Amino acid sequence: MMTTVRFAPSPTGHIHIGNSRTALFNWLFAKKSDGKFILRFDDTDTERSRAEYADAIAADLQWLGITPDRIERQSSRVESYDTAAQKLKDAGLLYACYETPDELERRRSRARALGRPPVYDRAGLKLTDDERAALEAEGRRPHWRFVLPNHDGDPFTTRRTEVSWTDLCRGDQSVDLASLSDPVLIREDGSYLYTLPSIVDDIDMGVTHVIRGEDHVANTGVQVAIFEALGAPAPVFAHHNLLTTRDGEGLSKRKGALSIGSLRDAGLEPMSVASLAVLTGTSHSVEPMAEMAKLAEAFDLASVSRSSAKFDPEELNGLNARLVHEMPFADVEGRLANLGIAGGETFWLAVRGNCVKVSDAQIYWQVVVGPIESLVEDEDRDFLVTASKLLPEGDITQDSWGAWTSAVKAETGRKGKGLFMPLRKALTGLGHGPDMKDMLPLIGRQNIRDRLP
Ligand code: GLU
């Protein structure tokens, strides 16, 4: 059977770097096994889901280098969910409940006060037809719960029921179904919570592996039971640790923190974001991988650690710089042109080692074409006047800087920083930057003359 995975975001906000970890894990897993990647929008919550968010998520994935083989929307598959729900109802596994959220909360508080686990008592399952009719006559609408298979025929006497699976990240896992409330699958307004649609989709779309965050481990116990109730084998599961910032704070789609869009707008390379998102919290060191194929080589679900994956957003700049320093001209040619930079490969190779982001090349292009604000300290004025007179004749080449500074040194007796820094500041307006040997030919004789007093 072809390996098939899915990334299933709810389009209720922009995806952040933590969500991209899940997307990339699925993508790399599919790539490594020549499988298929489905982008599935879990948009059954019509109040909060928005088409703009779905479009933005697809664009963010594209930017990261993920091109789904198939895109699905749960909102267009409701009939399949209705069929599955009917099947469960016919089997007596889906029952109507009428408690309001307040009533449920009161019951939970009472259970906690008595030292009992706040598990739903299946009161809905005891209702007679007449009682249901009376509640509906009051204007109540039912929500529907799935009866967990945690009993031996009498649902009011539960027994410990372990659902076990071998998790590709966490090893052997089990969840006791007697410790959980029967999950609500259908809301009062008839809309589906994500649980059932997710299973129906995974079955219909031939999903072989479910790779998602560890916040879904308890859901997996429930979902395995529903797969069984629907007569389908459960897929293989992998629950990865979640990315958190250094202070341990989780990322929230709603807060917009570290969204993929904001990282893109900040000028970061998709591969530095992807490298950090994938390699943090694994046994592999966090290194910038220039290509998805390289990242795929470094990626292994079994190397994902059990503890949280903490990262410092600042690390992104360091990774990005390392990628940019090695970036071939062919990879940036178009982007440099879009930034109005016409210096070609010579310029790029001269400046890339000083760029954290590709867009930093603009700083040095400005130095090349000018105008710049030349920095000339009063005490260096005479020195610079002398230097100007000693500028070698002929073409300015990569050799010119060495020849020029030797001549200036011989004439003025200055050396080291006292020799180079005033020249750099006068010619570039900056106290640091690419090698002057490379910059000099790019700046050119006219600019050199104009920038020296
Ligand atoms: N929509 C769910 C989420 O974003 C999907 C979880 C899953 O992959 O099953 O958390």
Residues whose N, C-alpha, C, O or C-beta is under 5 A from the ligand:
A	BS01	LIG	A8 P9 S10 D42 S198 I211 R212
